[in-house]
Amino acid sequence: QVQLVESGGGLVQAGGSLRLSCAASGRRFSTYVMGWFRQAPGKEREFVASVRWTGGSTYYADSVKGRFTISRDMAKNTVFLQMNNLKPEDTAVYYCAAKATIVARYDFWGQGTQVTVSS
């Protein structure tokens, strides 16, 4: 069974930084894409960033480009989201997700971790 567990969320002031972690288990992810999504109060869930497990391709939402960085430690089966220069509008529940490269939709989701950015 695939399991994704997020951690690292919390309360931070605007301009600060947080690093989210996603511990992945249950299978080998060499043919998977790992992603981060977020859902703010009153808004739909939105894509934030993604990376192929093996690297080589990264994508970012325009709203976070230049501030957030997605990475992974394959030896530790962990995906990270480094968030710098946080803004109040970044406040959301952040979710780790995974999908096989050949499917359109993300197959697996974590429970989420709350990020709150105060002004």
Secondary structure as UniProt FT lines:
FT   STRAND          3..7
FT   STRAND          10..13
FT   TURN            14..15
FT   STRAND          18..25
FT   TURN            30..31
FT   STRAND          32..39
FT   TURN            41..42
FT   STRAND          46..52
FT   TURN            53..54
FT   STRAND          58..60
FT   TURN            62..67
FT   STRAND          68..73
FT   HELIX           74..76
FT   STRAND          78..83
FT   HELIX           88..90
FT   STRAND          92..100
FT   TURN            101..102
FT   STRAND          108..109
FT   STRAND          113..118
//
